[in-house]
């Protein structure tokens, strides 16, 4: 697809270049005059008067994209060649409150990712489940539904209705026409939770605008779960793919 795109662009340039030069009288009125003008799909010629100046062009702002399976082109000569990968974590801490064998504790946290020119990204979760002393809650593997009375620690990145209504699907900013972030396999099914340290939890398969993610957490404990004050930390590692 990229070869075809380049060929079409070259053909247009050759066709324009082979056209004869035509001189035309300036466009003017009593109050304004355009010394140079361009009729066509774009150009860089200025339209000026004593008090005003206008520069018009198509594609100058760097908006436009052509894709194939393995290649991508960005239109407009103002597009930067510098890769950009931005990550914002909006939640600094969460609190599950008192844990009980009769209820499921839930919480949410949010983060955002945006990338440019890198061909997508991957988000990995680093950190063990909460622990107290030498005891660590069991991370859910494989993914499963919440089960009260069974020791479980899990997350997903979806809008859920069980064990309660909480969480949200990845939100594309400004829209799904520009942003493509998704929850990864294992973390992309509503009402199913999983946690394995080091796993990929979110990704974008191509250059993407901003995606806002919500991590939904659940904690269940059993009668054999050790008592105590549990704590832990989770880090998100975001890697651009090329």
MDAnalysis code that builds the backbone (N, CA, C; Angstrom):
import MDAnalysis as mda
import numpy as np

u = mda.Universe.empty(726, n_residues=242, atom_resindex=np.repeat(np.arange(242), 3), trajectory=True)
u.add_TopologyAttr("name", ["N", "CA", "C"] * 242)
u.add_TopologyAttr("resid", np.arange(1, 243))
u.add_TopologyAttr("resname", ["UNK", "UNK", "UNK", "UNK", "UNK", "UNK", "UNK", "UNK", "UNK", "UNK", "UNK", "UNK", "UNK", "UNK", "UNK", "UNK", "UNK", "UNK", "UNK", "UNK", "UNK", "UNK", "UNK", "UNK", "UNK", "UNK", "UNK", "UNK", "UNK", "UNK", "UNK", "UNK", "UNK", "UNK", "UNK", "UNK", "UNK", "UNK", "UNK", "UNK", "UNK", "UNK", "UNK", "UNK", "UNK", "UNK", "UNK", "UNK", "UNK", "UNK", "UNK", "UNK", "UNK", "UNK", "UNK", "UNK", "UNK", "UNK", "UNK", "UNK", "UNK", "UNK", "UNK", "UNK", "UNK", "UNK", "UNK", "UNK", "UNK", "UNK", "UNK", "UNK", "UNK", "UNK", "UNK", "UNK", "UNK", "UNK", "UNK", "UNK", "UNK", "UNK", "UNK", "UNK", "UNK", "UNK", "UNK", "UNK", "UNK", "UNK", "UNK", "UNK", "UNK", "UNK", "UNK", "UNK", "UNK", "UNK", "UNK", "UNK", "UNK", "UNK", "UNK", "UNK", "UNK", "UNK", "UNK", "UNK", "UNK", "UNK", "UNK", "UNK", "UNK", "UNK", "UNK", "UNK", "UNK", "UNK", "UNK", "UNK", "UNK", "UNK", "UNK", "UNK", "UNK", "UNK", "UNK", "UNK", "UNK", "UNK", "UNK", "UNK", "UNK", "UNK", "UNK", "UNK", "UNK", "UNK", "UNK", "UNK", "UNK", "UNK", "UNK", "UNK", "UNK", "UNK", "UNK", "UNK", "UNK", "UNK", "UNK", "UNK", "UNK", "UNK", "UNK", "UNK", "UNK", "UNK", "UNK", "UNK", "UNK", "UNK", "UNK", "UNK", "UNK", "UNK", "UNK", "UNK", "UNK", "UNK", "UNK", "UNK", "UNK", "UNK", "UNK", "UNK", "UNK", "UNK", "UNK", "UNK", "UNK", "UNK", "UNK", "UNK", "UNK", "UNK", "UNK", "UNK", "UNK", "UNK", "UNK", "UNK", "UNK", "UNK", "UNK", "UNK", "UNK", "UNK", "UNK", "UNK", "UNK", "UNK", "UNK", "UNK", "UNK", "UNK", "UNK", "UNK", "UNK", "UNK", "UNK", "UNK", "UNK", "UNK", "UNK", "UNK", "UNK", "UNK", "UNK", "UNK", "UNK", "UNK", "UNK", "UNK", "UNK", "UNK", "UNK", "UNK", "UNK", "UNK", "UNK", "UNK", "UNK", "UNK", "UNK", "UNK", "UNK", "UNK", "UNK", "UNK", "UNK", "UNK"])
u.atoms.positions = np.array([
    [0.828, -1.192, 0.000],
    [0.000, 0.000, 0.000],
    [0.866, 1.248, 0.000],
    [1.983, 1.236, 0.764],
    [2.836, 2.408, 0.821],
    [3.434, 2.705, -0.541],
    [3.893, 1.655, -1.286],
    [4.450, 1.868, -2.618],
    [3.419, 2.507, -3.529],
    [2.177, 2.065, -3.450],
    [1.125, 2.636, -4.286],
    [0.872, 4.090, -3.934],
    [0.876, 4.412, -2.655],
    [0.664, 5.795, -2.228],
    [1.763, 6.699, -2.771],
    [3.014, 6.259, -2.642],
    [4.125, 7.068, -3.138],
    [4.044, 7.233, -4.646],
    [3.624, 6.198, -5.323],
    [3.502, 6.267, -6.777],
    [2.439, 7.270, -7.186],
    [1.322, 7.298, -6.484],
    [0.255, 8.252, -6.787],
    [0.738, 9.674, -6.555],
    [1.447, 9.902, -5.470],
    [1.968, 11.243, -5.194],
    [2.946, 11.662, -6.280],
    [3.824, 10.758, -6.678],
    [4.790, 11.084, -7.730],
    [4.084, 11.397, -9.039],
    [3.041, 10.651, -9.326],
    [2.304, 10.881, -10.571],
    [1.658, 12.262, -10.586],
    [1.099, 12.674, -9.477],
    [0.490, 13.999, -9.386],
    [1.532, 15.079, -9.589],
    [2.693, 14.905, -8.949],
    [3.736, 15.916, -9.083],
    [4.230, 16.004, -10.521],
    [4.382, 14.877, -11.150],
    [4.843, 14.879, -12.546],
    [3.800, 15.544, -13.440],
    [2.542, 15.247, -13.202],
    [1.488, 15.836, -14.032],
    [1.466, 17.349, -13.870],
    [1.598, 17.833, -12.644],
    [1.635, 19.272, -12.423],
    [2.886, 19.881, -13.029],
    [4.009, 19.165, -12.890],
    [5.265, 19.714, -13.401],
    [5.299, 19.822, -14.912],
    [4.557, 18.999, -15.608],
    [4.595, 19.019, -17.063],
    [3.608, 20.023, -17.660],
    [2.791, 20.662, -16.807],
    [1.821, 21.627, -17.322],
    [2.536, 22.900, -17.768],
    [2.048, 23.580, -18.804],
    [2.680, 24.808, -19.258],
    [2.500, 25.921, -18.251],
    [3.457, 26.851, -18.184],
    [3.392, 27.993, -17.290],
    [2.388, 28.994, -17.833],
    [1.493, 29.432, -16.962],
    [0.460, 30.379, -17.360],
    [0.581, 31.615, -16.478],
    [0.664, 32.795, -17.092],
    [0.709, 34.052, -16.355],
    [-0.681, 34.651, -16.333],
    [-1.101, 35.133, -15.160],
    [-2.432, 35.699, -15.027],
    [-2.352, 37.030, -14.313],
    [-3.313, 37.905, -14.601],
    [-3.378, 39.200, -13.955],
    [-3.762, 39.030, -12.492],
    [-3.203, 39.879, -11.610],
    [-3.513, 39.803, -10.183],
    [-4.992, 40.023, -9.944],
    [-5.529, 39.294, -8.942],
    [-6.898, 39.495, -8.528],
    [-6.951, 40.729, -7.622],
    [-7.798, 41.701, -7.954],
    [-7.823, 42.914, -7.168],
    [-9.196, 43.562, -7.200],
    [-9.424, 44.444, -6.225],
    [-10.625, 45.260, -6.169],
    [-10.194, 46.649, -5.721],
    [-11.154, 47.514, -5.391],
    [-10.819, 48.872, -4.963],
    [-9.998, 48.866, -3.681],
    [-10.302, 47.904, -2.747],
    [-9.656, 47.916, -1.436],
    [-8.629, 46.812, -1.226],
    [-8.671, 45.746, -2.018],
    [-7.798, 44.605, -1.798],
    [-7.154, 44.150, -3.110],
    [-5.986, 43.520, -2.968],
    [-5.334, 42.934, -4.130],
    [-4.617, 41.656, -3.702],
    [-4.781, 40.601, -4.487],
    [-4.062, 39.350, -4.262],
    [-2.988, 39.255, -5.329],
    [-1.723, 39.409, -4.896],
    [-0.629, 39.430, -5.852],
    [-0.344, 38.063, -6.433],
    [-0.530, 37.024, -5.638],
    [-0.319, 35.666, -6.117],
    [-1.505, 34.829, -5.671],
    [-1.961, 33.947, -6.514],
    [-3.072, 33.097, -6.119],
    [-2.861, 31.698, -6.659],
    [-3.539, 30.773, -6.040],
    [-3.418, 29.363, -6.394],
    [-4.804, 28.753, -6.419],
    [-5.150, 28.112, -7.534],
    [-6.431, 27.420, -7.654],
    [-6.145, 25.931, -7.733],
    [-6.583, 25.194, -6.754],
    [-6.294, 23.771, -6.734],
    [-6.443, 23.227, -5.327],
    [-5.965, 21.998, -5.094],
    [-6.178, 21.375, -3.798],
    [-5.300, 21.905, -2.688],
    [-4.359, 22.788, -2.953],
    [-3.495, 23.301, -1.897],
    [-2.415, 24.177, -2.480],
    [-1.655, 24.823, -1.622],
    [-0.555, 25.650, -2.064],
    [-0.035, 26.479, -0.927],
    [1.108, 27.169, -1.145],
    [1.706, 27.980, -0.105],
    [1.769, 29.445, -0.488],
    [1.081, 29.853, -1.558],
    [1.115, 31.244, -1.983],
    [0.311, 32.103, -1.032],
    [0.817, 33.309, -0.767],
    [0.155, 34.191, 0.167],
    [-0.834, 35.104, -0.533],
    [-1.934, 35.400, 0.125],
    [-2.897, 36.395, -0.323],
    [-2.763, 37.576, 0.627],
    [-2.427, 38.754, 0.090],
    [-2.094, 39.874, 0.954],
    [-2.800, 41.147, 0.525],
    [-2.921, 42.063, 1.480],
    [-3.352, 43.427, 1.248],
    [-2.559, 44.295, 2.209],
    [-2.894, 45.556, 2.319],
    [-2.160, 46.447, 3.220],
    [-2.274, 45.983, 4.669],
    [-3.444, 45.503, 5.052],
    [-3.686, 45.183, 6.445],
    [-3.823, 43.696, 6.758],
    [-3.882, 42.846, 5.728],
    [-4.147, 41.433, 5.966],
    [-3.191, 40.569, 5.169],
    [-2.944, 39.382, 5.679],
    [-2.152, 38.391, 4.962],
    [-2.728, 37.018, 5.239],
    [-2.803, 36.200, 4.207],
    [-3.391, 34.873, 4.350],
    [-2.518, 33.876, 3.619],
    [-2.133, 32.809, 4.302],
    [-1.389, 31.725, 3.676],
    [-2.224, 30.474, 3.697],
    [-2.514, 29.906, 2.560],
    [-3.377, 28.733, 2.510],
    [-2.649, 27.520, 1.981],
    [-2.912, 26.374, 2.565],
    [-2.325, 25.135, 2.088],
    [-3.161, 23.962, 2.555],
    [-3.074, 22.872, 1.859],
    [-3.739, 21.641, 2.254],
    [-2.686, 20.660, 2.740],
    [-2.871, 20.106, 3.935],
    [-1.923, 19.128, 4.472],
    [-0.836, 19.736, 5.311],
    [-0.795, 21.076, 5.447],
    [0.279, 21.715, 6.171],
    [0.227, 21.443, 7.661],
    [-0.951, 21.167, 8.204],
    [-1.067, 21.024, 9.643],
    [-0.709, 19.615, 10.105],
    [-0.355, 18.728, 9.212],
    [0.073, 17.404, 9.621],
    [-1.062, 16.489, 9.984],
    [-2.214, 16.657, 9.363],
    [-3.365, 15.819, 9.658],
    [-3.633, 14.919, 8.471],
    [-3.713, 13.659, 8.690],
    [-3.998, 12.726, 7.611],
    [-3.125, 11.503, 7.739],
    [-3.676, 10.343, 7.436],
    [-2.949, 9.108, 7.660],
    [-3.343, 8.086, 6.616],
    [-2.347, 7.319, 6.175],
    [-2.590, 6.209, 5.262],
    [-1.933, 4.978, 5.853],
    [-2.684, 3.870, 5.891],
    [-2.219, 2.664, 6.566],
    [-2.227, 1.458, 5.647],
    [-1.313, 0.545, 5.935],
    [-1.379, -0.808, 5.407],
    [-1.042, -1.732, 6.567],
    [-0.875, -3.018, 6.302],
    [-0.591, -3.951, 7.388],
    [0.728, -3.638, 8.081],
    [1.738, -3.237, 7.316],
    [3.079, -3.055, 7.871],
    [3.606, -1.626, 7.851],
    [2.890, -0.690, 7.179],
    [3.431, 0.646, 7.019],
    [2.384, 1.699, 7.329],
    [2.866, 2.914, 7.630],
    [1.989, 4.053, 7.856],
    [2.672, 5.320, 7.349],
    [1.893, 6.200, 6.732],
    [2.382, 7.513, 6.351],
    [1.517, 8.574, 6.999],
    [2.152, 9.668, 7.449],
    [1.450, 10.809, 8.018],
    [1.599, 11.971, 7.044],
    [0.491, 12.624, 6.674],
    [0.545, 13.717, 5.711],
    [0.849, 15.026, 6.402],
    [1.363, 15.985, 5.621],
    [1.651, 17.320, 6.134],
    [3.093, 17.436, 6.568],
    [3.774, 18.499, 6.104],
    [5.194, 18.611, 6.379],
    [5.491, 19.243, 7.730],
    [4.446, 19.507, 8.534],
    [4.678, 19.983, 9.888],
    [4.669, 18.851, 10.912],
    [4.458, 17.611, 10.466],
    [4.490, 16.494, 11.400],
    [5.921, 16.273, 11.868],
    [6.077, 16.018, 13.163],
    [7.408, 15.815, 13.712],
    [7.836, 14.363, 13.552],
    [9.132, 14.158, 13.425],
    [9.662, 12.805, 13.330],
    [10.018, 12.244, 14.699],
    [9.868, 13.056, 15.753],
    [10.236, 12.634, 17.092],
    [9.136, 11.757, 17.702],
    [9.477, 10.542, 18.161],
    [8.479, 9.701, 18.832],
    [8.010, 10.358, 20.120],
    [6.768, 10.127, 20.469],
    [6.217, 10.675, 21.695],
    [5.417, 9.606, 22.411],
    [5.703, 9.427, 23.675],
    [4.963, 8.471, 24.492],
    [4.699, 9.147, 25.836],
    [3.434, 9.427, 26.113],
    [3.054, 10.131, 27.335],
    [2.174, 9.239, 28.201],
    [2.452, 9.209, 29.496],
    [1.697, 8.404, 30.441],
    [1.343, 9.278, 31.642],
    [0.089, 9.266, 32.040],
    [-0.350, 9.991, 33.223],
    [-1.102, 9.019, 34.135],
    [-0.629, 8.879, 35.363],
    [-1.332, 8.075, 36.371],
    [-2.108, 9.044, 37.241],
    [-3.427, 8.916, 37.238],
    [-4.287, 9.873, 37.925],
    [-4.611, 9.496, 39.360],
    [-4.336, 8.257, 39.749],
    [-4.673, 7.773, 41.089],
    [-3.403, 7.396, 41.823],
    [-3.155, 8.029, 42.967],
    [-1.920, 7.769, 43.703],
    [-2.068, 6.634, 44.707],
    [-3.289, 6.394, 45.203],
    [-3.492, 5.321, 46.171],
    [-4.955, 4.885, 46.175],
    [-5.187, 3.664, 46.607],
    [-6.545, 3.151, 46.775],
    [-6.649, 2.476, 48.131],
    [-7.872, 2.393, 48.664],
    [-8.102, 1.797, 49.977],
    [-9.298, 0.856, 49.880],
    [-9.071, -0.412, 50.191],
    [-10.143, -1.401, 50.120],
    [-10.995, -1.427, 51.383],
    [-10.569, -0.723, 52.418],
    [-11.317, -0.756, 53.669],
    [-11.122, -2.082, 54.385],
    [-12.030, -2.384, 55.291],
    [-11.951, -3.639, 56.056],
    [-12.377, -4.811, 55.183],
    [-11.566, -5.863, 55.158],
    [-11.865, -7.048, 54.356],
    [-12.754, -8.006, 55.146],
    [-13.673, -8.667, 54.437],
    [-14.625, -9.561, 55.085],
    [-14.870, -10.779, 54.201],
    [-15.127, -11.920, 54.842],
    [-15.429, -13.149, 54.097],
    [-16.829, -13.116, 53.486],
    [-17.637, -12.132, 53.832],
    [-19.024, -12.083, 53.352],
    [-19.250, -11.047, 52.251],
    [-18.261, -10.235, 51.963],
    [-18.404, -9.214, 50.912],
    [-17.127, -9.111, 50.081],
    [-17.264, -8.531, 48.895],
    [-16.121, -8.287, 48.015],
    [-15.722, -6.821, 48.110],
    [-14.449, -6.577, 48.359],
    [-13.931, -5.210, 48.373],
    [-13.569, -4.806, 46.946],
    [-13.920, -3.581, 46.558],
    [-13.628, -3.101, 45.204],
    [-12.983, -1.722, 45.267],
    [-12.289, -1.379, 44.202],
    [-11.682, -0.054, 44.070],
    [-11.349, 0.165, 42.602],
    [-11.087, 1.408, 42.232],
    [-10.691, 1.727, 40.862],
    [-9.528, 2.704, 40.867],
    [-8.767, 2.705, 39.784],
    [-7.691, 3.663, 39.553],
    [-7.669, 3.967, 38.066],
    [-7.219, 5.148, 37.699],
    [-7.223, 5.534, 36.284],
    [-5.849, 5.995, 35.831],
    [-5.573, 5.771, 34.549],
    [-4.356, 6.284, 33.923],
    [-4.640, 6.531, 32.448],
    [-3.780, 7.317, 31.809],
    [-3.951, 7.677, 30.392],
    [-2.643, 7.464, 29.654],
    [-2.753, 7.058, 28.393],
    [-1.575, 6.862, 27.542],
    [-1.834, 7.490, 26.185],
    [-0.814, 8.143, 25.640],
    [-0.860, 8.712, 24.291],
    [0.473, 8.434, 23.639],
    [0.458, 8.041, 22.357],
    [1.738, 7.872, 21.666],
    [1.660, 8.390, 20.244],
    [2.833, 8.727, 19.690],
    [2.909, 9.264, 18.327],
    [4.161, 8.731, 17.654],
    [4.027, 8.277, 16.456],
    [5.050, 7.709, 15.552],
    [5.512, 6.323, 15.979],
    [5.631, 6.037, 17.292],
    [5.856, 4.656, 17.687],
    [4.635, 3.857, 17.227],
    [4.871, 2.653, 16.715],
    [3.751, 1.899, 16.155],
    [3.028, 1.146, 17.253],
    [2.413, 1.914, 18.177],
    [1.660, 1.322, 19.257],
    [2.447, 1.275, 20.557],
    [1.864, 0.662, 21.584],
    [2.510, 0.552, 22.886],
    [1.922, -0.618, 23.652],
    [2.609, -0.997, 24.727],
    [2.134, -2.036, 25.638],
    [2.281, -1.530, 27.064],
    [1.289, -1.834, 27.902],
    [1.308, -1.444, 29.309],
    [1.407, -2.713, 30.155],
    [2.421, -2.777, 31.012],
    [2.639, -3.941, 31.863],
    [2.427, -3.553, 33.328],
    [1.873, -4.479, 34.110],
    [1.699, -4.258, 35.538],
    [2.832, -4.934, 36.297],
    [3.450, -4.194, 37.211],
    [4.567, -4.700, 38.006],
    [4.209, -4.551, 39.480],
    [4.387, -5.591, 40.242],
    [4.101, -5.536, 41.675],
    [3.254, -6.711, 42.105],
    [3.530, -7.218, 43.311],
    [2.784, -8.356, 43.832],
    [1.464, -7.919, 44.454],
    [0.519, -8.840, 44.630],
    [-0.728, -8.522, 45.335],
    [-0.427, -8.036, 46.751],
    [-1.395, -7.387, 47.399],
    [-1.190, -6.911, 48.768],
    [-0.778, -8.045, 49.709],
    [0.011, -7.672, 50.729],
    [0.507, -8.672, 51.677],
    [0.533, -8.108, 53.082],
    [0.618, -9.010, 54.050],
    [0.805, -8.626, 55.445],
    [1.805, -9.602, 56.053],
    [2.852, -9.060, 56.660],
    [3.909, -9.935, 57.160],
    [4.500, -10.728, 56.012],
    [4.489, -12.039, 56.117],
    [4.990, -12.882, 55.029],
    [3.878, -13.504, 54.205],
    [2.629, -13.017, 54.382],
    [1.490, -13.609, 53.682],
    [1.029, -12.673, 52.569],
    [0.849, -13.226, 51.342],
    [0.425, -12.454, 50.174],
    [-0.883, -13.003, 49.638],
    [-1.824, -12.110, 49.331],
    [-3.101, -12.549, 48.765],
    [-2.879, -13.263, 47.439],
    [-3.738, -14.203, 47.129],
    [-3.602, -14.999, 45.916],
    [-4.064, -14.203, 44.700],
    [-3.172, -13.995, 43.752],
    [-3.542, -13.367, 42.494],
    [-4.365, -14.322, 41.652],
    [-5.380, -13.791, 40.975],
    [-6.296, -14.644, 40.207],
    [-5.655, -15.084, 38.895],
    [-5.503, -16.376, 38.729],
    [-4.932, -16.956, 37.505],
    [-5.399, -18.407, 37.422],
    [-6.299, -18.722, 36.453],
    [-6.740, -17.885, 35.323],
    [-7.797, -16.871, 35.731],
    [-8.207, -16.060, 34.750],
    [-9.253, -15.066, 34.986],
    [-10.539, -15.773, 35.399],
    [-11.269, -15.133, 36.325],
    [-12.500, -15.747, 36.810],
    [-13.405, -14.672, 37.390],
    [-14.624, -15.053, 37.692],
    [-15.577, -14.143, 38.319],
    [-15.265, -14.031, 39.803],
    [-15.773, -12.974, 40.403],
    [-15.627, -12.782, 41.840],
    [-16.404, -13.865, 42.592],
    [-15.787, -14.412, 43.635],
    [-16.430, -15.457, 44.436],
    [-16.241, -15.119, 45.910],
    [-17.294, -14.657, 46.543],
    [-17.238, -14.293, 47.960],
    [-16.839, -15.510, 48.787],
    [-15.920, -15.300, 49.732],
    [-15.480, -16.394, 50.593],
    [-14.286, -17.140, 50.061],
    [-13.864, -16.845, 48.826],
    [-12.674, -17.444, 48.227],
    [-11.593, -16.372, 48.128],
    [-10.381, -16.678, 48.564],
    [-9.318, -15.673, 48.518],
    [-8.988, -15.322, 47.064],
    [-9.133, -14.057, 46.710],
    [-8.909, -13.594, 45.334],
    [-8.394, -12.152, 45.328],
    [-7.452, -11.893, 44.464],
    [-7.033, -10.522, 44.161],
    [-6.932, -10.431, 42.649],
    [-7.723, -9.540, 42.039],
    [-7.711, -9.467, 40.586],
    [-8.101, -8.095, 40.082],
    [-7.820, -7.873, 38.803],
    [-8.145, -6.612, 38.148],
    [-8.674, -6.895, 36.745],
    [-9.354, -5.917, 36.177],
    [-9.594, -5.870, 34.740],
    [-9.691, -4.415, 34.328],
    [-9.859, -4.158, 33.040],
    [-9.947, -2.789, 32.526],
    [-11.255, -2.628, 31.751],
    [-12.342, -3.031, 32.384],
    [-13.651, -3.024, 31.749],
    [-14.705, -2.411, 32.672],
    [-15.859, -2.101, 32.072],
    [-17.031, -1.699, 32.855],
    [-17.701, -2.971, 33.369],
    [-17.885, -3.067, 34.682],
    [-18.374, -4.299, 35.299],
    [-19.739, -4.094, 35.959],
    [-20.451, -5.204, 36.080],
    [-21.726, -5.200, 36.805],
    [-21.711, -6.168, 37.975],
    [-20.618, -6.918, 38.147],
    [-20.492, -7.869, 39.252],
    [-19.046, -7.852, 39.749],
    [-18.813, -7.817, 41.048],
    [-19.773, -7.961, 42.151],
    [-20.606, -6.713, 42.415],
    [-20.315, -5.612, 41.726],
    [-21.103, -4.392, 41.795],
    [-20.894, -3.644, 40.486],
    [-21.592, -2.567, 40.287],
    [-21.399, -1.768, 39.081],
    [-20.239, -0.801, 39.311],
    [-19.137, -1.038, 38.645],
    [-17.965, -0.168, 38.792],
    [-17.031, -0.391, 37.608],
    [-16.052, 0.519, 37.476],
    [-15.103, 0.429, 36.372],
    [-15.628, 1.087, 35.109],
    [-14.838, 1.023, 34.038],
    [-15.211, 1.625, 32.755],
    [-14.379, 0.998, 31.651],
    [-14.954, 0.952, 30.451],
    [-14.197, 0.512, 29.286],
    [-13.174, 1.582, 28.912],
    [-12.097, 1.221, 28.197],
    [-11.151, 2.234, 27.734],
    [-11.868, 3.329, 26.945],
    [-11.560, 4.572, 27.257],
    [-12.205, 5.724, 26.633],
    [-11.238, 6.372, 25.654],
    [-11.657, 6.470, 24.388],
    [-10.808, 7.036, 23.345],
    [-10.997, 8.552, 23.272],
    [-9.878, 9.280, 23.290],
    [-9.910, 10.741, 23.252],
    [-9.130, 11.219, 22.022],
    [-9.697, 11.996, 21.111],
    [-11.051, 12.552, 21.183],
    [-12.135, 11.571, 20.735],
    [-11.756, 10.522, 19.979],
    [-12.746, 9.542, 19.521],
    [-12.016, 8.299, 19.039],
    [-12.783, 7.274, 18.713],
    [-12.199, 6.022, 18.211],
    [-11.634, 6.160, 16.806],
    [-11.821, 7.318, 16.178],
    [-11.211, 7.567, 14.870],
    [-9.743, 7.954, 14.994],
    [-9.309, 8.319, 16.207],
    [-7.941, 8.782, 16.417],
    [-7.196, 7.980, 17.476],
    [-7.912, 7.295, 18.353],
    [-7.284, 6.591, 19.474],
    [-7.718, 5.132, 19.466],
    [-6.773, 4.227, 19.836],
    [-7.027, 2.806, 19.609],
    [-6.612, 1.923, 20.785],
    [-6.436, 2.477, 21.970],
    [-6.026, 1.669, 23.109],
    [-7.086, 0.663, 23.514],
    [-6.664, -0.529, 23.907],
    [-7.582, -1.597, 24.305],
    [-7.040, -2.307, 25.535],
    [-7.919, -2.981, 26.254],
    [-7.503, -3.868, 27.334],
    [-6.947, -5.151, 26.726],
    [-5.888, -5.676, 27.312],
    [-5.240, -6.871, 26.779],
    [-5.986, -8.142, 27.183],
    [-5.669, -9.211, 26.492],
    [-6.277, -10.512, 26.777],
    [-6.056, -10.887, 28.245],
    [-7.119, -11.354, 28.885],
    [-7.066, -11.692, 30.295],
    [-7.631, -10.597, 31.176],
    [-7.646, -9.368, 30.623],
    [-8.119, -8.215, 31.383],
    [-9.204, -7.463, 30.611],
    [-9.741, -8.096, 29.594],
    [-10.669, -7.431, 28.675],
    [-12.075, -8.015, 28.667],
    [-12.432, -8.768, 29.700],
    [-13.772, -9.348, 29.786],
    [-14.447, -8.810, 31.048],
    [-15.599, -8.197, 30.875],
    [-16.337, -7.659, 32.010],
    [-16.685, -8.758, 33.006],
    [-16.574, -8.428, 34.290],
    [-16.939, -9.321, 35.399],
    [-15.988, -10.506, 35.556],
    [-14.873, -10.492, 34.839],
    [-13.820, -11.492, 35.009],
    [-12.533, -10.768, 35.383],
    [-11.817, -11.316, 36.352],
    [-10.665, -10.625, 36.918],
    [-9.452, -11.551, 36.926],
    [-8.282, -10.920, 36.874],
    [-7.035, -11.682, 36.801],
    [-5.925, -10.797, 37.356],
    [-4.898, -11.413, 37.910],
    [-3.704, -10.647, 38.234],
    [-2.478, -11.541, 38.223],
    [-1.561, -11.228, 37.290],
    [-0.255, -11.882, 37.218],
    [0.772, -10.776, 37.044],
    [1.665, -10.613, 37.996],
    [2.678, -9.567, 37.920],
    [3.531, -9.738, 36.665],
    [3.767, -8.626, 35.963],
    [4.579, -8.652, 34.757],
    [3.788, -8.827, 33.481],
    [2.478, -9.069, 33.590],
    [1.677, -9.274, 32.389],
    [1.272, -7.947, 31.735],
    [0.990, -8.031, 30.456],
    [0.475, -6.880, 29.706],
    [-1.012, -6.744, 29.993],
    [-1.417, -5.534, 30.385],
    [-2.832, -5.314, 30.708],
    [-3.537, -4.395, 29.715],
    [-2.773, -3.638, 28.938],
    [-3.375, -2.733, 27.954],
    [-2.392, -2.533, 26.812],
    [-2.914, -2.104, 25.665],
    [-2.055, -1.938, 24.491],
    [-2.763, -1.123, 23.427],
    [-1.969, -0.620, 22.499],
    [-2.497, -0.004, 21.287],
    [-1.786, -0.655, 20.111],
    [-2.525, -1.142, 19.130],
    [-1.912, -1.863, 18.014],
    [-1.283, -0.944, 16.979],
    [-1.415, 0.378, 17.156],
    [-0.870, 1.334, 16.204],
    [-0.746, 2.694, 16.881],
    [-0.143, 3.651, 16.162],
    [-0.057, 5.001, 16.686],
    [-1.424, 5.459, 17.143],
    [-1.493, 6.022, 18.339],
    [-2.799, 6.283, 18.936],
    [-2.829, 7.619, 19.652],
    [-3.981, 8.272, 19.571],
    [-4.229, 9.418, 20.425],
    [-4.423, 8.945, 21.855],
    [-4.940, 9.780, 22.700],
    [-5.053, 9.454, 24.116],
    [-6.155, 8.441, 24.388],
    [-5.824, 7.473, 25.224],
    [-6.822, 6.532, 25.741],
    [-6.809, 6.611, 27.259],
    [-7.981, 6.785, 27.847],
    [-8.124, 6.806, 29.303],
    [-8.552, 5.423, 29.778],
    [-7.768, 4.849, 30.684],
    [-8.041, 3.504, 31.193],
    [-8.492, 3.566, 32.654],
    [-9.396, 2.656, 33.009],
    [-9.805, 2.485, 34.398],
    [-9.484, 1.053, 34.819],
    [-8.675, 0.914, 35.869],
    [-8.376, -0.404, 36.430],
    [-9.395, -0.693, 37.523],
    [-10.095, -1.805, 37.403],
    [-11.051, -2.242, 38.420],
    [-10.409, -3.344, 39.261],
    [-10.401, -3.176, 40.578],
    [-9.791, -4.128, 41.507],
    [-10.874, -4.831, 42.330],
    [-10.649, -6.106, 42.608],
    [-11.476, -6.813, 43.590],
    [-10.570, -7.548, 44.577],
    [-11.065, -7.670, 45.827],
    [-10.394, -8.484, 46.844],
    [-11.455, -9.295, 47.573],
    [-11.253, -10.604, 47.597],
    [-12.062, -11.499, 48.416],
    [-11.137, -12.251, 49.361],
    [-11.602, -12.536, 50.555],
    [-10.809, -13.311, 51.520],
    [-11.619, -14.508, 51.997],
    [-10.895, -15.527, 52.467],
    [-11.527, -16.744, 52.990],
    [-11.267, -16.855, 54.490],
    [-11.808, -17.874, 55.095],
    [-11.616, -18.078, 56.537],
    [-10.174, -18.446, 56.864],
    [-9.395, -18.860, 55.861],
    [-7.993, -19.229, 56.110],
    [-7.028, -18.103, 55.716],
    [-7.550, -16.976, 55.210],
    [-6.695, -15.843, 54.867],
    [-6.136, -15.231, 56.148],
    [-4.857, -14.971, 56.149],
    [-4.205, -14.414, 57.338],
    [-4.777, -13.045, 57.684],
    [-4.985, -12.783, 58.970],
    [-5.455, -11.483, 59.410],
    [-4.310, -10.485, 59.439],
    [-4.673, -9.215, 59.396],
    [-3.651, -8.184, 59.463],
    [-3.963, -7.029, 58.536],
    [-3.085, -6.036, 58.557],
    [-3.212, -4.869, 57.673],
    [-2.424, -5.144, 56.399],
    [-3.130, -5.214, 55.270],
    [-2.505, -5.523, 53.991],
    [-2.093, -4.240, 53.275],
    [-0.968, -4.303, 52.584],
    [-0.512, -3.179, 51.776],
    [0.285, -3.714, 50.593],
    [0.434, -2.890, 49.607],
    [1.188, -3.292, 48.419],
    [1.349, -2.113, 47.484],
    [2.082, -2.320, 46.412],
    [2.274, -1.267, 45.417],
    [2.209, -1.872, 44.029],
    [1.778, -1.062, 43.086],
    [1.660, -1.486, 41.688],
    [2.283, -0.419, 40.806],
    [3.134, -0.819, 39.911],
    [3.736, 0.094, 38.947],
    [3.276, -0.284, 37.549],
    [3.136, 0.728, 36.702],
    [2.776, 0.505, 35.303],
    [3.978, 0.861, 34.435],
    [4.383, -0.064, 33.617],
    [5.491, 0.144, 32.694],
    [4.913, 0.206, 31.271],
    [5.135, 1.313, 30.590],
    [4.589, 1.514, 29.246],
    [5.747, 1.520, 28.257],
    [5.654, 0.661, 27.263],
    [6.744, 0.486, 26.288],
    [6.192, 0.748, 24.892],
    [6.844, 1.629, 24.143],
    [6.458, 1.842, 22.749],
    [6.913, 0.692, 21.885],
    [6.093, 0.310, 20.913],
    [6.449, -0.777, 19.993],
    [6.732, -0.199, 18.615],
    [7.638, -0.830, 17.888],
    [8.063, -0.315, 16.582],
    [8.033, -1.412, 15.550],
])
